[in-house]
Amino acid sequence: MPSGIEVTKTALDDFKKIQKYMLLARKENATETYAELKEEYLTLKALLNVSGVNLTDIDKIKE
């Protein structure tokens, strides 16, 4: 079973990746893709907040 720090690191990596794809989807005006990515983004954001991660500097979407 993964430790808390391993789960947090995986969530951080996924969070950064999702943000990258969200920014690309927004740039390409891919609204449906953006909406799907946003669901994952919000889930990861909630998980990271519960884990005590300060997202102020790494959250590029700010939604």
DRENLUMPA-151257 format. One record per atom (N, C-alpha, C): x, y, z. Coordinates in pm, 1 decimal. Example, Ala and Ser with C-alpha at 12.3 -4.5 7.8 and 13.67 -1.06 7.14 Angstrom:
DRENLUMPA-151257
<rec><xx>1319.0</xx><yy>-569.0</yy><zz>780.0</zz></rec>
<rec><xx>1230.0</xx><yy>-450.0</yy><zz>780.0</zz></rec>
<rec><xx>1320.0</xx><yy>-330.0</yy><zz>780.0</zz></rec>
<rec><xx>1285.0</xx><yy>-225.0</yy><zz>708.0</zz></rec>
<rec><xx>1367.0</xx><yy>-106.0</yy><zz>714.0</zz></rec>
<rec><xx>1290.0</xx><yy>3.0</yy><zz>787.0</zz></rec>
end
This chain:
DRENLUMPA-151257
<rec><xx>84.7</xx><yy>-118.1</yy><zz>0.0</zz></rec>
<rec><xx>0.0</xx><yy>0.0</yy><zz>0.0</zz></rec>
<rec><xx>89.1</xx><yy>124.4</yy><zz>0.0</zz></rec>
<rec><xx>57.5</xx><yy>221.3</yy><zz>-89.8</zz></rec>
<rec><xx>141.1</xx><yy>341.8</yy><zz>-96.6</zz></rec>
<rec><xx>125.6</xx><yy>429.2</yy><zz>27.6</zz></rec>
<rec><xx>233.9</xx><yy>496.9</yy><zz>60.5</zz></rec>
<rec><xx>230.5</xx><yy>588.2</yy><zz>174.6</zz></rec>
<rec><xx>160.7</xx><yy>718.0</yy><zz>135.6</zz></rec>
<rec><xx>129.1</xx><yy>798.7</yy><zz>236.9</zz></rec>
<rec><xx>63.2</xx><yy>926.7</yy><zz>212.4</zz></rec>
<rec><xx>143.3</xx><yy>1017.7</yy><zz>122.2</zz></rec>
<rec><xx>274.1</xx><yy>1016.5</yy><zz>140.4</zz></rec>
<rec><xx>359.3</xx><yy>1103.2</yy><zz>58.2</zz></rec>
<rec><xx>360.5</xx><yy>1056.7</yy><zz>-86.9</zz></rec>
<rec><xx>353.4</xx><yy>926.4</yy><zz>-110.2</zz></rec>
<rec><xx>349.2</xx><yy>872.8</yy><zz>-246.6</zz></rec>
<rec><xx>218.0</xx><yy>909.8</yy><zz>-315.0</zz></rec>
<rec><xx>109.5</xx><yy>901.2</yy><zz>-240.8</zz></rec>
<rec><xx>-21.6</xx><yy>938.9</yy><zz>-294.5</zz></rec>
<rec><xx>-22.1</xx><yy>1087.6</yy><zz>-328.0</zz></rec>
<rec><xx>32.2</xx><yy>1169.4</yy><zz>-239.5</zz></rec>
<rec><xx>37.1</xx><yy>1314.0</yy><zz>-262.1</zz></rec>
<rec><xx>123.0</xx><yy>1347.5</yy><zz>-383.6</zz></rec>
<rec><xx>237.0</xx><yy>1281.6</yy><zz>-398.1</zz></rec>
<rec><xx>324.1</xx><yy>1307.1</yy><zz>-512.5</zz></rec>
<rec><xx>254.6</xx><yy>1270.1</yy><zz>-642.8</zz></rec>
<rec><xx>187.2</xx><yy>1157.2</yy><zz>-643.8</zz></rec>
<rec><xx>113.6</xx><yy>1116.4</yy><zz>-763.5</zz></rec>
<rec><xx>3.7</xx><yy>1217.0</yy><zz>-796.1</zz></rec>
<rec><xx>-68.2</xx><yy>1262.1</yy><zz>-694.2</zz></rec>
<rec><xx>-174.5</xx><yy>1360.4</yy><zz>-714.6</zz></rec>
<rec><xx>-116.5</xx><yy>1492.8</yy><zz>-766.6</zz></rec>
<rec><xx>-2.8</xx><yy>1534.0</yy><zz>-714.6</zz></rec>
<rec><xx>62.1</xx><yy>1656.8</yy><zz>-762.3</zz></rec>
<rec><xx>103.0</xx><yy>1643.9</yy><zz>-908.8</zz></rec>
<rec><xx>161.1</xx><yy>1530.7</yy><zz>-944.2</zz></rec>
<rec><xx>201.0</xx><yy>1507.3</yy><zz>-1083.5</zz></rec>
<rec><xx>78.5</xx><yy>1510.7</yy><zz>-1175.0</zz></rec>
<rec><xx>-28.6</xx><yy>1445.1</yy><zz>-1133.3</zz></rec>
<rec><xx>-151.7</xx><yy>1444.0</yy><zz>-1211.3</zz></rec>
<rec><xx>-212.6</xx><yy>1583.3</yy><zz>-1220.6</zz></rec>
<rec><xx>-207.5</xx><yy>1658.7</yy><zz>-1110.8</zz></rec>
<rec><xx>-261.4</xx><yy>1794.5</yy><zz>-1106.9</zz></rec>
<rec><xx>-190.1</xx><yy>1883.2</yy><zz>-1208.8</zz></rec>
<rec><xx>-59.2</xx><yy>1875.7</yy><zz>-1211.9</zz></rec>
<rec><xx>18.4</xx><yy>1955.5</yy><zz>-1305.7</zz></rec>
<rec><xx>-13.9</xx><yy>1917.2</yy><zz>-1450.5</zz></rec>
<rec><xx>-28.6</xx><yy>1786.6</yy><zz>-1474.8</zz></rec>
<rec><xx>-58.9</xx><yy>1738.7</yy><zz>-1609.0</zz></rec>
<rec><xx>-198.9</xx><yy>1784.0</yy><zz>-1653.1</zz></rec>
<rec><xx>-296.8</xx><yy>1771.4</yy><zz>-1564.8</zz></rec>
<rec><xx>-433.2</xx><yy>1811.8</yy><zz>-1596.7</zz></rec>
<rec><xx>-438.8</xx><yy>1962.0</yy><zz>-1627.9</zz></rec>
<rec><xx>-367.1</xx><yy>2041.4</yy><zz>-1550.1</zz></rec>
<rec><xx>-365.2</xx><yy>2185.4</yy><zz>-1575.7</zz></rec>
<rec><xx>-308.6</xx><yy>2215.9</yy><zz>-1714.1</zz></rec>
<rec><xx>-204.3</xx><yy>2145.2</yy><zz>-1751.2</zz></rec>
<rec><xx>-143.0</xx><yy>2164.2</yy><zz>-1883.2</zz></rec>
<rec><xx>-245.8</xx><yy>2136.5</yy><zz>-1992.4</zz></rec>
<rec><xx>-317.6</xx><yy>2025.5</yy><zz>-1979.3</zz></rec>
<rec><xx>-418.1</xx><yy>1989.5</yy><zz>-2079.1</zz></rec>
<rec><xx>-536.2</xx><yy>2085.9</yy><zz>-2077.5</zz></rec>
<rec><xx>-573.5</xx><yy>2135.3</yy><zz>-1960.1</zz></rec>
<rec><xx>-682.6</xx><yy>2232.5</yy><zz>-1951.5</zz></rec>
<rec><xx>-646.1</xx><yy>2362.2</yy><zz>-2023.6</zz></rec>
<rec><xx>-524.0</xx><yy>2407.8</yy><zz>-2004.6</zz></rec>
<rec><xx>-479.5</xx><yy>2529.8</yy><zz>-2071.1</zz></rec>
<rec><xx>-477.7</xx><yy>2512.0</yy><zz>-2222.7</zz></rec>
<rec><xx>-434.4</xx><yy>2394.3</yy><zz>-2269.0</zz></rec>
<rec><xx>-436.5</xx><yy>2366.1</yy><zz>-2412.6</zz></rec>
<rec><xx>-579.6</xx><yy>2360.4</yy><zz>-2465.3</zz></rec>
<rec><xx>-668.0</xx><yy>2295.4</yy><zz>-2391.6</zz></rec>
<rec><xx>-808.1</xx><yy>2285.0</yy><zz>-2433.5</zz></rec>
<rec><xx>-872.3</xx><yy>2423.3</yy><zz>-2439.4</zz></rec>
<rec><xx>-841.1</xx><yy>2508.0</yy><zz>-2342.6</zz></rec>
<rec><xx>-895.5</xx><yy>2644.3</yy><zz>-2342.3</zz></rec>
<rec><xx>-844.2</xx><yy>2720.7</yy><zz>-2464.0</zz></rec>
<rec><xx>-714.9</xx><yy>2708.0</yy><zz>-2492.0</zz></rec>
<rec><xx>-653.7</xx><yy>2776.8</yy><zz>-2605.8</zz></rec>
<rec><xx>-717.6</xx><yy>2732.4</yy><zz>-2737.3</zz></rec>
<rec><xx>-748.1</xx><yy>2603.0</yy><zz>-2747.3</zz></rec>
<rec><xx>-807.7</xx><yy>2548.4</yy><zz>-2869.5</zz></rec>
<rec><xx>-960.1</xx><yy>2560.7</yy><zz>-2871.2</zz></rec>
<rec><xx>-1015.7</xx><yy>2620.4</yy><zz>-2765.9</zz></rec>
<rec><xx>-1160.4</xx><yy>2637.0</yy><zz>-2751.4</zz></rec>
<rec><xx>-1232.9</xx><yy>2502.0</yy><zz>-2755.0</zz></rec>
<rec><xx>-1173.0</xx><yy>2402.4</yy><zz>-2693.7</zz></rec>
<rec><xx>-1232.1</xx><yy>2268.3</yy><zz>-2684.8</zz></rec>
<rec><xx>-1313.0</xx><yy>2261.4</yy><zz>-2555.5</zz></rec>
<rec><xx>-1433.1</xx><yy>2315.3</yy><zz>-2559.1</zz></rec>
<rec><xx>-1511.5</xx><yy>2332.5</yy><zz>-2437.6</zz></rec>
<rec><xx>-1551.6</xx><yy>2200.7</yy><zz>-2371.9</zz></rec>
<rec><xx>-1586.1</xx><yy>2100.5</yy><zz>-2450.3</zz></rec>
<rec><xx>-1624.5</xx><yy>1971.9</yy><zz>-2391.8</zz></rec>
<rec><xx>-1504.9</xx><yy>1904.5</yy><zz>-2325.3</zz></rec>
<rec><xx>-1390.9</xx><yy>1909.7</yy><zz>-2391.6</zz></rec>
<rec><xx>-1268.9</xx><yy>1852.9</yy><zz>-2334.5</zz></rec>
<rec><xx>-1231.5</xx><yy>1925.3</yy><zz>-2207.0</zz></rec>
<rec><xx>-1241.6</xx><yy>2057.5</yy><zz>-2210.0</zz></rec>
<rec><xx>-1210.3</xx><yy>2138.4</yy><zz>-2092.2</zz></rec>
<rec><xx>-1300.8</xx><yy>2100.3</yy><zz>-1975.2</zz></rec>
<rec><xx>-1428.6</xx><yy>2083.2</yy><zz>-2002.1</zz></rec>
<rec><xx>-1524.0</xx><yy>2048.7</yy><zz>-1896.3</zz></rec>
<rec><xx>-1491.0</xx><yy>1914.0</yy><zz>-1833.5</zz></rec>
<rec><xx>-1452.5</xx><yy>1816.9</yy><zz>-1914.3</zz></rec>
<rec><xx>-1414.2</xx><yy>1684.9</yy><zz>-1861.5</zz></rec>
<rec><xx>-1287.5</xx><yy>1694.4</yy><zz>-1777.7</zz></rec>
<rec><xx>-1190.3</xx><yy>1768.3</yy><zz>-1825.8</zz></rec>
<rec><xx>-1065.8</xx><yy>1786.7</yy><zz>-1751.7</zz></rec>
<rec><xx>-1090.1</xx><yy>1860.6</yy><zz>-1620.7</zz></rec>
<rec><xx>-1183.8</xx><yy>1954.6</yy><zz>-1622.4</zz></rec>
<rec><xx>-1212.7</xx><yy>2032.7</yy><zz>-1502.8</zz></rec>
<rec><xx>-1263.8</xx><yy>1943.8</yy><zz>-1389.4</zz></rec>
<rec><xx>-1341.4</xx><yy>1842.4</yy><zz>-1422.0</zz></rec>
<rec><xx>-1389.3</xx><yy>1749.9</yy><zz>-1319.1</zz></rec>
<rec><xx>-1272.0</xx><yy>1681.2</yy><zz>-1249.3</zz></rec>
<rec><xx>-1176.3</xx><yy>1634.0</yy><zz>-1327.2</zz></rec>
<rec><xx>-1057.7</xx><yy>1569.7</yy><zz>-1270.7</zz></rec>
<rec><xx>-975.0</xx><yy>1670.4</yy><zz>-1191.2</zz></rec>
<rec><xx>-962.3</xx><yy>1790.4</yy><zz>-1244.6</zz></rec>
<rec><xx>-889.7</xx><yy>1899.3</yy><zz>-1178.7</zz></rec>
<rec><xx>-947.3</xx><yy>1927.4</yy><zz>-1039.9</zz></rec>
<rec><xx>-1079.6</xx><yy>1938.4</yy><zz>-1031.4</zz></rec>
<rec><xx>-1143.0</xx><yy>1968.8</yy><zz>-903.7</zz></rec>
<rec><xx>-1124.8</xx><yy>1855.0</yy><zz>-802.9</zz></rec>
<rec><xx>-1130.6</xx><yy>1732.3</yy><zz>-851.1</zz></rec>
<rec><xx>-1108.3</xx><yy>1617.2</yy><zz>-763.2</zz></rec>
<rec><xx>-965.9</xx><yy>1617.8</yy><zz>-707.9</zz></rec>
<rec><xx>-869.2</xx><yy>1638.8</yy><zz>-795.5</zz></rec>
<rec><xx>-729.4</xx><yy>1642.6</yy><zz>-752.0</zz></rec>
<rec><xx>-703.9</xx><yy>1760.9</yy><zz>-659.0</zz></rec>
<rec><xx>-764.7</xx><yy>1874.5</yy><zz>-689.1</zz></rec>
<rec><xx>-747.7</xx><yy>1993.1</yy><zz>-605.8</zz></rec>
<rec><xx>-800.5</xx><yy>1966.5</yy><zz>-464.5</zz></rec>
<rec><xx>-915.7</xx><yy>1902.6</yy><zz>-455.4</zz></rec>
<rec><xx>-972.6</xx><yy>1869.7</yy><zz>-324.6</zz></rec>
<rec><xx>-881.9</xx><yy>1773.1</yy><zz>-248.9</zz></rec>
<rec><xx>-832.9</xx><yy>1671.2</yy><zz>-316.3</zz></rec>
<rec><xx>-742.7</xx><yy>1573.3</yy><zz>-253.6</zz></rec>
<rec><xx>-616.2</xx><yy>1641.4</yy><zz>-201.5</zz></rec>
<rec><xx>-559.0</xx><yy>1728.1</yy><zz>-281.7</zz></rec>
<rec><xx>-437.0</xx><yy>1796.9</yy><zz>-240.5</zz></rec>
<rec><xx>-462.8</xx><yy>1892.9</yy><zz>-124.4</zz></rec>
<rec><xx>-576.8</xx><yy>1959.4</yy><zz>-125.6</zz></rec>
<rec><xx>-612.0</xx><yy>2047.9</yy><zz>-13.4</zz></rec>
<rec><xx>-624.6</xx><yy>1968.8</yy><zz>115.8</zz></rec>
<rec><xx>-691.3</xx><yy>1854.2</yy><zz>109.8</zz></rec>
<rec><xx>-707.0</xx><yy>1769.2</yy><zz>228.0</zz></rec>
<rec><xx>-570.6</xx><yy>1718.9</yy><zz>276.1</zz></rec>
<rec><xx>-479.3</xx><yy>1698.8</yy><zz>181.0</zz></rec>
<rec><xx>-344.8</xx><yy>1651.3</yy><zz>215.3</zz></rec>
<rec><xx>-256.4</xx><yy>1763.0</yy><zz>270.0</zz></rec>
<rec><xx>-308.4</xx><yy>1886.0</yy><zz>270.3</zz></rec>
<rec><xx>-233.5</xx><yy>1998.0</yy><zz>325.8</zz></rec>
<rec><xx>-140.1</xx><yy>2066.8</yy><zz>228.1</zz></rec>
<rec><xx>-156.2</xx><yy>2040.9</yy><zz>99.7</zz></rec>
<rec><xx>-69.1</xx><yy>2102.4</yy><zz>-1.2</zz></rec>
<rec><xx>-119.7</xx><yy>2243.4</yy><zz>-29.7</zz></rec>
<rec><xx>-28.8</xx><yy>2340.1</yy><zz>-25.7</zz></rec>
<rec><xx>-61.0</xx><yy>2479.3</yy><zz>-58.7</zz></rec>
<rec><xx>-53.7</xx><yy>2493.4</yy><zz>-210.8</zz></rec>
<rec><xx>-167.3</xx><yy>2517.6</yy><zz>-271.8</zz></rec>
<rec><xx>-175.5</xx><yy>2523.8</yy><zz>-417.6</zz></rec>
<rec><xx>-158.1</xx><yy>2664.7</yy><zz>-473.1</zz></rec>
<rec><xx>-137.8</xx><yy>2762.4</yy><zz>-387.4</zz></rec>
<rec><xx>-132.0</xx><yy>2902.6</yy><zz>-428.5</zz></rec>
<rec><xx>-36.3</xx><yy>2925.2</yy><zz>-545.4</zz></rec>
<rec><xx>83.0</xx><yy>2871.5</yy><zz>-537.5</zz></rec>
<rec><xx>183.4</xx><yy>2897.1</yy><zz>-640.7</zz></rec>
<rec><xx>174.9</xx><yy>2802.9</yy><zz>-759.4</zz></rec>
<rec><xx>113.5</xx><yy>2687.3</yy><zz>-743.2</zz></rec>
<rec><xx>114.3</xx><yy>2590.2</yy><zz>-853.5</zz></rec>
<rec><xx>-17.7</xx><yy>2580.3</yy><zz>-928.1</zz></rec>
<rec><xx>-122.9</xx><yy>2643.8</yy><zz>-877.0</zz></rec>
<rec><xx>-252.2</xx><yy>2637.8</yy><zz>-944.1</zz></rec>
<rec><xx>-258.8</xx><yy>2746.5</yy><zz>-1050.9</zz></rec>
<rec><xx>-246.2</xx><yy>2704.7</yy><zz>-1175.6</zz></rec>
<rec><xx>-245.6</xx><yy>2799.2</yy><zz>-1288.2</zz></rec>
<rec><xx>-385.9</xx><yy>2830.9</yy><zz>-1338.0</zz></rec>
<rec><xx>-482.9</xx><yy>2749.0</yy><zz>-1303.3</zz></rec>
<rec><xx>-618.5</xx><yy>2766.0</yy><zz>-1353.1</zz></rec>
<rec><xx>-695.9</xx><yy>2866.7</yy><zz>-1267.6</zz></rec>
<rec><xx>-682.0</xx><yy>2861.0</yy><zz>-1137.5</zz></rec>
<rec><xx>-744.5</xx><yy>2953.9</yy><zz>-1042.5</zz></rec>
<rec><xx>-897.1</xx><yy>2955.0</yy><zz>-1050.9</zz></rec>
<rec><xx>-957.3</xx><yy>2838.6</yy><zz>-1063.6</zz></rec>
<rec><xx>-1105.1</xx><yy>2830.0</yy><zz>-1066.3</zz></rec>
<rec><xx>-1156.3</xx><yy>2772.9</yy><zz>-937.7</zz></rec>
end
